[in-house]
Amino acid sequence: MGLVEPNPPTPFVLPDPGDNLDAVDVDTTLADVMGPIYISLDSAFPDPLEGPGTNTGTAVANGFVGGDVLVTSAGGLPALYAPAPVLGLDVVPGAGPDSDDLDALALFESGDGVFTPGVDLIFYSVRRGSAVIGAPDSIFGAPISEGDILVPPAIGGLSPFPGIWVAAEALGLWTFRSFGASEFGPFSDDLDALDVVPEPSTVSLLVLGSLCLLGYAWRRRRQPAA
């Protein structure tokens, strides 16, 4: 995939030598494996639960940011497929580039190799510590969690940030927005990998996720003002 075999880690030196593959989407036939493979690389900001030195900054070291979706094929160098801002990432005011790290990834490409919103489908999550966590999503206005399955911002949506396609709660994951703090403090479960099969069960999951978020919004409206 055009990446460098990792070398021994160098604590407190960023970026670490070697490359860290952070997300991947590929079908299962030999032709697909030899053809386009969609990936993202790691951002440099640390995991807030693990401290400094836990991420390598691979994306920036290769000329990208951790919110970009890249494409590579047959050993070629990675190229930009979908930039982070198009996905609603790295757009939190004042946060700057490489402030969001795309974590899980599933992608359906129309075949022309060019990302077209509304035609090519990208589903993703963001890593714990990303600046976009807690920002209002563009579909429901609910605070984004690291366990949500996200999609690019809705056209004419409620915000410039990603939309929540399936809420973390629908996956059985803990979120700070619904359940409050856990043994990990104000952090939610972190969705790290994803595969999506376009069949009726997927539609059911979407409906369930929507109901979870509508329930969240209903509870917020019923809470008395401070």
Backbone as CSV, one residue per row, in Angstrom:
resi,resn,N_x,N_y,N_z,CA_x,CA_y,CA_z,C_x,C_y,C_z
1,MET,0.820,-1.216,0.000,0.000,0.000,0.000,0.851,1.261,0.000
2,GLY,2.129,1.130,-0.214,2.988,2.304,-0.250,3.364,2.833,1.114
3,LEU,3.136,2.027,2.166,3.458,2.463,3.527,4.791,1.879,3.969
4,VAL,5.365,2.440,5.021,6.670,2.038,5.518,6.508,1.083,6.687
5,GLU,7.230,-0.010,6.671,7.176,-0.967,7.776,7.577,-0.276,9.071
6,PRO,6.750,-0.414,10.143,7.063,0.292,11.391,8.428,-0.075,11.953
7,ASN,9.094,0.916,12.491,10.368,0.724,13.179,10.139,0.734,14.684
8,PRO,11.140,0.414,15.478,10.953,0.496,16.936,10.470,1.887,17.337
9,PRO,9.532,1.991,18.266,8.980,3.291,18.638,10.013,4.197,19.296
10,THR,9.825,5.479,19.095,10.687,6.470,19.734,9.801,7.336,20.620
11,PRO,9.710,7.035,21.906,8.807,7.775,22.801,9.074,9.265,22.793
12,PHE,7.971,10.040,22.783,7.990,11.504,22.881,8.612,12.174,21.661
13,VAL,8.801,11.420,20.583,9.267,12.004,19.328,8.182,11.766,18.288
14,LEU,7.603,12.853,17.761,6.554,12.747,16.756,7.025,13.397,15.466
15,PRO,6.721,12.794,14.297,6.054,11.492,14.181,7.000,10.327,14.414
16,ASP,6.474,9.213,14.867,7.257,7.999,15.055,7.709,7.463,13.692
17,PRO,8.880,6.841,13.611,9.263,6.213,12.342,8.295,5.102,11.972
18,GLY,8.033,4.961,10.701,7.087,3.944,10.251,5.690,4.502,10.160
19,ASP,4.816,3.767,9.500,3.460,4.229,9.232,2.444,3.402,10.006
20,ASN,1.367,4.043,10.402,0.319,3.408,11.192,-0.975,3.451,10.405
21,LEU,-1.418,2.313,9.873,-2.688,2.221,9.158,-3.820,2.286,10.174
22,ASP,-4.723,3.244,9.989,-5.730,3.536,11.005,-7.105,3.013,10.633
23,ALA,-7.449,2.934,9.352,-8.743,2.416,8.912,-8.569,1.878,7.502
24,VAL,-9.402,0.918,7.116,-9.301,0.323,5.790,-10.661,-0.184,5.346
25,ASP,-10.937,-0.080,4.045,-12.124,-0.692,3.469,-11.724,-1.354,2.161
26,VAL,-12.018,-2.637,2.040,-11.705,-3.378,0.825,-12.657,-4.559,0.748
27,ASP,-13.104,-4.902,-0.467,-13.939,-6.080,-0.637,-13.073,-7.328,-0.621
28,THR,-13.698,-8.488,-0.835,-12.996,-9.741,-0.557,-12.486,-10.465,-1.796
29,THR,-12.719,-9.959,-3.004,-12.224,-10.644,-4.192,-10.796,-10.210,-4.490
30,LEU,-10.070,-11.048,-5.213,-8.682,-10.748,-5.552,-8.587,-9.472,-6.373
31,ALA,-9.551,-9.259,-7.287,-9.522,-8.057,-8.118,-9.647,-6.811,-7.266
32,ASP,-10.492,-6.860,-6.240,-10.662,-5.692,-5.382,-9.419,-5.436,-4.550
33,VAL,-8.762,-6.519,-4.093,-7.551,-6.336,-3.294,-6.458,-5.692,-4.138
34,MET,-6.367,-6.063,-5.412,-5.368,-5.468,-6.285,-5.783,-4.081,-6.756
35,GLY,-7.079,-3.769,-6.669,-7.562,-2.475,-7.112,-7.544,-1.459,-5.988
36,PRO,-8.415,-0.444,-6.047,-8.383,0.615,-5.042,-8.651,0.102,-3.631
37,ILE,-7.833,0.538,-2.677,-8.025,0.254,-1.256,-8.115,1.609,-0.560
38,TYR,-9.142,1.781,0.252,-9.400,3.063,0.895,-8.963,2.984,2.348
39,ILE,-8.176,3.963,2.774,-7.575,3.934,4.110,-7.580,5.332,4.716
40,SER,-7.292,5.411,6.006,-6.903,6.680,6.623,-5.666,6.420,7.461
41,LEU,-4.935,7.487,7.760,-3.720,7.388,8.564,-3.924,8.148,9.875
42,ASP,-3.031,7.921,10.816,-3.209,8.376,12.182,-2.845,9.846,12.362
43,SER,-3.674,10.556,13.151,-3.341,11.915,13.566,-2.292,11.884,14.675
44,ALA,-1.712,13.048,14.965,-0.621,13.103,15.935,-1.084,13.388,17.354
45,PHE,-2.328,13.875,17.557,-2.710,14.241,18.922,-2.890,12.984,19.772
46,PRO,-2.536,13.046,21.045,-2.570,11.848,21.885,-3.987,11.454,22.287
47,ASP,-4.137,10.204,22.656,-5.380,9.730,23.253,-5.474,10.311,24.656
48,PRO,-6.576,11.003,25.002,-6.648,11.638,26.324,-6.636,10.651,27.491
49,LEU,-6.923,9.383,27.250,-6.873,8.389,28.315,-5.524,7.692,28.403
50,GLU,-4.668,7.877,27.385,-3.387,7.174,27.369,-2.197,8.102,27.438
51,GLY,-2.393,9.389,27.169,-1.315,10.341,27.317,-0.428,10.475,26.092
52,PRO,0.626,11.287,26.190,1.510,11.547,25.045,2.204,10.278,24.561
53,GLY,2.574,10.330,23.290,3.337,9.230,22.720,2.505,8.060,22.264
54,THR,1.157,8.186,22.269,0.319,7.042,21.912,-0.092,7.030,20.456
55,ASN,0.174,8.078,19.688,-0.149,8.119,18.266,1.046,8.645,17.496
56,THR,1.122,8.260,16.213,2.372,8.422,15.490,2.457,9.645,14.593
57,GLY,1.326,10.291,14.253,1.392,11.393,13.303,1.702,10.935,11.904
58,THR,1.306,9.717,11.568,1.594,9.165,10.244,0.992,9.994,9.123
59,ALA,-0.214,10.506,9.330,-0.881,11.254,8.261,-0.064,12.475,7.862
60,VAL,0.296,13.310,8.832,1.053,14.528,8.539,2.414,14.187,7.937
61,ALA,3.027,13.118,8.407,4.330,12.722,7.875,4.258,12.355,6.400
62,ASN,3.066,11.979,5.928,2.878,11.629,4.519,2.175,12.735,3.727
63,GLY,2.001,13.903,4.333,1.411,15.024,3.616,-0.096,15.101,3.685
64,PHE,-0.709,14.390,4.628,-2.166,14.393,4.768,-2.524,14.779,6.200
65,VAL,-3.811,14.671,6.530,-4.257,14.805,7.916,-5.059,13.566,8.271
66,GLY,-5.258,13.360,9.573,-5.894,12.129,10.028,-7.358,12.006,9.681
67,GLY,-7.996,13.097,9.233,-9.390,13.031,8.813,-9.582,12.764,7.341
68,ASP,-8.494,12.693,6.567,-8.588,12.418,5.131,-8.861,10.936,4.874
69,VAL,-9.631,10.652,3.814,-9.726,9.295,3.280,-8.787,9.224,2.085
70,LEU,-7.902,8.245,2.100,-6.906,8.075,1.048,-7.228,6.849,0.222
71,VAL,-6.642,6.773,-0.972,-6.820,5.607,-1.836,-5.460,5.159,-2.343
72,THR,-5.271,3.868,-2.402,-4.029,3.306,-2.916,-4.366,2.013,-3.648
73,SER,-3.509,1.587,-4.531,-3.746,0.330,-5.248,-2.429,-0.251,-5.712
74,ALA,-2.333,-1.568,-5.576,-1.204,-2.342,-6.105,0.150,-1.754,-5.737
75,GLY,0.315,-1.332,-4.475,1.609,-0.874,-4.016,1.919,0.567,-4.300
76,GLY,0.985,1.305,-4.932,1.228,2.707,-5.206,1.138,3.548,-3.948
77,LEU,1.702,4.735,-3.986,1.649,5.628,-2.839,0.210,6.093,-2.608
78,PRO,-0.177,6.318,-1.357,-1.540,6.798,-1.078,-1.772,8.166,-1.714
79,ALA,-3.006,8.373,-2.195,-3.425,9.655,-2.746,-4.711,10.085,-2.049
80,LEU,-4.986,11.372,-2.081,-6.171,11.899,-1.425,-7.428,11.513,-2.205
81,TYR,-8.407,10.939,-1.507,-9.699,10.609,-2.116,-10.780,11.571,-1.632
82,ALA,-10.934,11.718,-0.320,-11.933,12.628,0.248,-11.274,13.432,1.361
83,PRO,-11.118,14.756,1.210,-10.445,15.560,2.234,-11.301,15.707,3.485
84,ALA,-10.639,15.889,4.600,-11.311,15.959,5.894,-12.450,16.983,5.929
85,PRO,-12.276,18.224,5.439,-13.372,19.192,5.550,-14.644,18.776,4.829
86,VAL,-14.513,18.020,3.729,-15.695,17.538,3.015,-16.475,16.556,3.880
87,LEU,-15.778,15.882,4.798,-16.417,14.941,5.716,-16.907,15.627,6.989
88,GLY,-16.720,16.936,7.079,-17.106,17.652,8.289,-16.066,17.577,9.385
89,LEU,-14.848,17.226,9.031,-13.763,17.094,10.002,-12.770,18.245,9.830
90,ASP,-12.047,18.552,10.909,-11.088,19.665,10.926,-11.768,21.004,10.644
91,VAL,-13.043,21.145,11.005,-13.743,22.409,10.767,-14.229,23.053,12.068
92,VAL,-13.885,22.469,13.227,-14.233,23.106,14.494,-13.441,24.407,14.601
93,PRO,-14.106,25.538,14.830,-13.393,26.820,14.877,-12.239,26.800,15.873
94,GLY,-11.072,27.221,15.398,-9.897,27.322,16.249,-9.130,26.030,16.450
95,ALA,-9.692,24.901,16.009,-9.025,23.616,16.251,-7.876,23.365,15.279
96,GLY,-8.007,23.828,14.047,-6.929,23.683,13.085,-6.898,22.336,12.396
97,PRO,-5.956,22.141,11.477,-5.843,20.876,10.741,-5.346,19.740,11.623
98,ASP,-5.671,18.532,11.230,-5.267,17.309,11.932,-5.827,17.255,13.352
99,SER,-6.957,17.927,13.571,-7.580,17.932,14.895,-8.633,16.847,15.059
100,ASP,-9.020,16.203,13.953,-9.955,15.078,13.979,-9.299,13.875,13.324
101,ASP,-9.476,12.721,13.935,-8.856,11.502,13.423,-9.939,10.513,13.015
102,LEU,-10.090,10.306,11.702,-11.031,9.312,11.205,-10.567,7.935,11.645
103,ASP,-11.479,7.166,12.259,-11.070,5.934,12.941,-11.582,4.689,12.222
104,ALA,-12.902,4.483,12.213,-13.487,3.359,11.482,-13.906,3.844,10.095
105,LEU,-13.970,2.944,9.111,-14.256,3.359,7.743,-14.972,2.257,6.979
106,ALA,-16.055,2.623,6.288,-16.702,1.763,5.292,-17.094,2.665,4.140
107,LEU,-16.922,2.195,2.903,-17.057,3.074,1.751,-17.653,2.325,0.566
108,PHE,-18.550,3.000,-0.153,-19.136,2.466,-1.384,-18.858,3.473,-2.491
109,GLU,-18.025,3.072,-3.465,-17.564,3.957,-4.531,-18.343,3.657,-5.814
110,SER,-18.725,4.715,-6.555,-19.533,4.534,-7.763,-18.747,3.953,-8.918
111,GLY,-17.418,4.016,-8.848,-16.606,3.406,-9.890,-15.764,4.369,-10.694
112,ASP,-15.994,5.686,-10.522,-15.194,6.639,-11.298,-13.943,7.095,-10.571
113,GLY,-13.781,6.682,-9.309,-12.579,7.014,-8.559,-12.542,8.429,-8.023
114,VAL,-13.629,9.185,-8.168,-13.700,10.567,-7.688,-14.812,10.648,-6.648
115,PHE,-14.508,11.172,-5.463,-15.528,11.251,-4.429,-16.557,12.311,-4.771
116,THR,-17.829,11.894,-4.869,-18.949,12.786,-5.139,-19.947,12.644,-4.005
117,PRO,-20.100,13.668,-3.146,-21.069,13.569,-2.051,-22.468,13.269,-2.577
118,GLY,-23.146,12.364,-1.883,-24.483,11.967,-2.286,-24.506,10.828,-3.281
119,VAL,-23.374,10.564,-3.920,-23.265,9.435,-4.862,-22.375,8.361,-4.267
120,ASP,-21.181,8.741,-3.858,-20.284,7.833,-3.151,-20.580,7.930,-1.655
121,LEU,-20.683,6.788,-0.997,-21.087,6.750,0.406,-19.888,6.459,1.296
122,ILE,-19.693,7.264,2.316,-18.630,7.048,3.293,-19.258,7.033,4.685
123,PHE,-18.989,5.970,5.427,-19.410,5.845,6.815,-18.143,5.758,7.660
124,TYR,-18.105,6.440,8.789,-16.863,6.507,9.556,-17.156,6.855,11.011
125,SER,-16.130,6.731,11.827,-16.181,7.228,13.200,-14.945,8.089,13.414
126,VAL,-14.889,8.767,14.552,-13.710,9.553,14.887,-13.126,9.049,16.204
127,ARG,-11.822,9.180,16.315,-11.118,8.685,17.495,-11.345,9.591,18.692
128,ARG,-11.305,8.977,19.872,-11.374,9.726,21.125,-10.317,10.840,21.136
129,GLY,-10.722,12.020,21.553,-9.833,13.175,21.544,-10.003,14.074,20.339
130,SER,-10.780,13.645,19.335,-11.020,14.481,18.157,-11.810,15.725,18.551
131,ALA,-11.490,16.840,17.916,-12.118,18.114,18.268,-13.610,18.125,17.984
132,VAL,-14.065,17.343,17.010,-15.469,17.360,16.616,-16.367,16.644,17.623
133,ILE,-15.797,15.852,18.533,-16.602,15.159,19.535,-17.285,16.196,20.433
134,GLY,-18.579,16.046,20.599,-19.371,16.993,21.375,-20.008,18.074,20.537
135,ALA,-19.535,18.275,19.290,-20.145,19.258,18.401,-21.497,18.732,17.913
136,PRO,-22.442,19.614,17.582,-23.758,19.152,17.132,-23.686,18.553,15.736
137,ASP,-24.245,17.360,15.578,-24.215,16.736,14.258,-25.189,17.470,13.331
138,SER,-25.027,17.274,12.021,-25.774,18.055,11.037,-27.174,17.513,10.765
139,ILE,-27.530,16.356,11.313,-28.853,15.773,11.062,-29.794,16.006,12.232
140,PHE,-29.351,15.676,13.441,-30.204,15.750,14.622,-29.841,16.901,15.557
141,GLY,-28.645,17.452,15.400,-28.171,18.449,16.352,-27.703,17.843,17.654
142,ALA,-27.491,16.530,17.686,-27.037,15.836,18.894,-25.518,15.895,18.974
143,PRO,-24.940,15.910,20.181,-23.483,15.953,20.309,-22.847,14.666,19.782
144,ILE,-21.846,14.817,18.950,-21.181,13.675,18.325,-20.362,12.919,19.358
145,SER,-20.409,11.598,19.266,-19.674,10.720,20.178,-18.683,9.883,19.378
146,GLU,-17.632,9.440,20.055,-16.624,8.598,19.408,-17.151,7.203,19.081
147,GLY,-18.337,6.848,19.525,-18.929,5.561,19.194,-19.934,5.616,18.068
148,ASP,-20.249,6.823,17.547,-21.249,6.971,16.487,-20.692,6.562,15.131
149,ILE,-21.564,6.014,14.276,-21.253,5.864,12.860,-21.715,7.145,12.173
150,LEU,-20.794,7.819,11.521,-21.041,9.138,10.956,-21.079,9.100,9.435
151,VAL,-21.677,10.143,8.857,-21.669,10.375,7.415,-21.294,11.837,7.181
152,PRO,-20.887,12.207,5.946,-20.561,13.611,5.675,-21.743,14.529,5.997
153,PRO,-21.473,15.805,6.225,-22.535,16.735,6.631,-23.711,16.724,5.669
154,ALA,-24.924,16.782,6.230,-26.122,16.853,5.412,-26.183,18.201,4.704
155,ILE,-26.563,18.182,3.412,-26.713,19.426,2.659,-27.848,20.232,3.277
156,GLY,-27.559,21.472,3.650,-28.564,22.288,4.317,-28.860,21.813,5.727
157,GLY,-27.899,21.090,6.328,-28.107,20.508,7.647,-27.981,21.523,8.771
158,LEU,-28.019,21.006,9.991,-28.029,21.856,11.175,-26.654,22.387,11.544
159,SER,-25.600,21.815,10.969,-24.246,22.238,11.311,-23.311,21.838,10.180
160,PRO,-22.059,22.321,10.185,-21.085,21.897,9.173,-20.376,20.606,9.544
161,PHE,-20.818,19.963,10.625,-20.139,18.782,11.139,-20.788,17.509,10.594
162,PRO,-20.168,16.352,10.798,-20.750,15.109,10.281,-22.160,14.871,10.821
163,GLY,-22.921,14.067,10.096,-24.225,13.629,10.569,-24.102,12.263,11.239
164,ILE,-24.927,12.012,12.236,-24.946,10.705,12.899,-25.847,9.776,12.106
165,TRP,-25.266,8.765,11.490,-26.028,7.787,10.697,-26.601,6.714,11.609
166,VAL,-25.779,6.182,12.512,-26.241,5.239,13.532,-25.644,5.679,14.864
167,ALA,-26.505,5.893,15.844,-26.034,6.322,17.156,-25.306,5.188,17.868
168,ALA,-24.309,5.546,18.656,-23.537,4.548,19.402,-24.444,3.692,20.284
169,GLU,-25.489,4.306,20.849,-26.390,3.567,21.726,-27.054,2.397,21.000
170,ALA,-27.317,2.570,19.681,-27.933,1.495,18.906,-26.984,0.323,18.712
171,LEU,-25.690,0.559,18.914,-24.692,-0.504,18.815,-24.390,-1.118,20.175
172,GLY,-25.092,-0.667,21.208,-24.840,-1.172,22.555,-23.647,-0.534,23.219
173,LEU,-23.224,0.639,22.736,-22.045,1.307,23.277,-22.447,2.378,24.286
174,TRP,-21.572,2.638,25.228,-21.791,3.631,26.267,-21.461,5.010,25.712
175,THR,-22.345,5.975,25.950,-22.038,7.347,25.563,-22.244,8.283,26.747
176,PHE,-21.408,9.279,26.807,-21.521,10.287,27.857,-22.812,11.080,27.708
177,ARG,-23.263,11.288,26.461,-24.449,12.117,26.237,-25.724,11.479,26.785
178,SER,-25.783,10.153,26.835,-26.993,9.477,27.303,-26.885,8.959,28.729
179,PHE,-25.700,8.506,29.114,-25.567,7.816,30.394,-24.679,8.550,31.398
180,GLY,-24.040,9.634,30.957,-23.156,10.347,31.864,-21.801,9.674,31.985
181,ALA,-21.054,10.059,33.008,-19.678,9.578,33.182,-19.661,8.097,33.550
182,SER,-18.583,7.451,33.180,-18.341,6.058,33.531,-16.998,5.970,34.243
183,GLU,-16.441,4.759,34.339,-15.124,4.634,34.966,-14.050,5.358,34.156
184,PHE,-14.371,5.719,32.892,-13.428,6.450,32.047,-13.719,7.947,32.048
185,GLY,-14.528,8.403,32.997,-14.832,9.821,33.076,-15.788,10.260,31.980
186,PRO,-15.569,11.437,31.393,-16.507,11.976,30.412,-16.311,11.435,29.000
187,PHE,-15.768,10.224,28.874,-15.500,9.662,27.559,-16.482,8.529,27.261
188,SER,-16.729,8.331,25.972,-17.632,7.283,25.517,-16.837,6.113,24.958
189,ASP,-17.531,4.991,24.702,-16.891,3.877,24.011,-16.445,4.335,22.624
190,ASP,-15.300,3.825,22.170,-14.663,4.283,20.941,-14.825,3.221,19.859
191,LEU,-15.599,3.525,18.818,-15.780,2.600,17.692,-14.529,2.642,16.823
192,ASP,-13.896,1.496,16.627,-12.569,1.452,16.026,-12.538,0.776,14.654
193,ALA,-13.569,-0.006,14.322,-13.616,-0.688,13.031,-15.069,-0.813,12.604
194,LEU,-15.297,-0.959,11.308,-16.662,-0.895,10.791,-16.751,-1.615,9.456
195,ASP,-17.838,-2.357,9.262,-18.179,-2.877,7.939,-19.679,-2.769,7.789
196,VAL,-20.136,-2.346,6.635,-21.547,-2.114,6.392,-21.986,-2.952,5.206
197,VAL,-23.074,-3.704,5.367,-23.649,-4.509,4.296,-24.990,-3.893,3.921
198,PRO,-25.200,-3.476,2.667,-26.447,-2.813,2.290,-27.603,-3.799,2.144
199,GLU,-28.274,-4.078,3.215,-29.391,-5.012,3.216,-30.434,-4.490,4.207
200,PRO,-31.624,-5.111,4.295,-32.682,-4.584,5.172,-32.264,-4.392,6.615
201,SER,-31.371,-5.240,7.137,-30.952,-5.074,8.525,-30.241,-3.750,8.726
202,THR,-29.561,-3.248,7.672,-28.899,-1.953,7.764,-29.926,-0.841,7.937
203,VAL,-31.026,-0.937,7.187,-32.084,0.059,7.309,-32.675,0.024,8.712
204,SER,-32.863,-1.168,9.257,-33.398,-1.283,10.615,-32.473,-0.626,11.626
205,LEU,-31.148,-0.790,11.427,-30.172,-0.178,12.325,-30.251,1.341,12.247
206,LEU,-30.452,1.866,11.021,-30.595,3.304,10.854,-31.806,3.822,11.620
207,VAL,-32.934,3.111,11.500,-34.147,3.528,12.200,-33.930,3.497,13.709
208,LEU,-33.281,2.436,14.197,-33.035,2.329,15.630,-32.133,3.457,16.117
209,GLY,-31.097,3.759,15.348,-30.208,4.849,15.719,-30.940,6.180,15.750
210,SER,-31.836,6.400,14.789,-32.603,7.632,14.760,-33.497,7.752,15.985
211,LEU,-34.135,6.644,16.374,-35.002,6.661,17.547,-34.213,6.993,18.812
212,CYS,-32.986,6.451,18.907,-32.146,6.761,20.070,-31.876,8.260,20.161
213,LEU,-31.554,8.876,19.025,-31.243,10.300,19.041,-32.481,11.149,19.278
214,LEU,-33.642,10.727,18.740,-34.870,11.459,19.004,-35.226,11.385,20.483
215,GLY,-34.985,10.222,21.094,-35.217,10.087,22.525,-34.315,10.999,23.319
216,TYR,-33.056,11.117,22.879,-32.114,12.033,23.541,-32.627,13.466,23.471
217,ALA,-33.082,13.880,22.271,-33.566,15.251,22.104,-34.815,15.493,22.958
218,TRP,-35.694,14.504,23.062,-36.920,14.635,23.856,-36.582,14.815,25.327
219,ARG,-35.593,14.038,25.829,-35.211,14.168,27.227,-34.605,15.537,27.501
220,ARG,-33.828,16.059,26.551,-33.226,17.374,26.734,-34.293,18.446,26.839
221,ARG,-35.343,18.359,26.026,-36.405,19.365,26.046,-37.180,19.335,27.353
222,ARG,-37.278,18.141,27.981,-38.060,18.013,29.207,-37.284,18.423,30.447
223,GLN,-35.960,18.556,30.319,-35.174,18.950,31.485,-35.463,20.402,31.838
224,PRO,-35.707,20.699,33.126,-35.973,22.081,33.517,-34.744,22.941,33.332
225,ALA,-34.969,24.182,33.017,-33.860,25.120,32.816,-33.162,25.372,34.139
226,ALA,-31.835,25.529,34.090,-31.056,25.767,35.304,-31.311,27.166,35.842
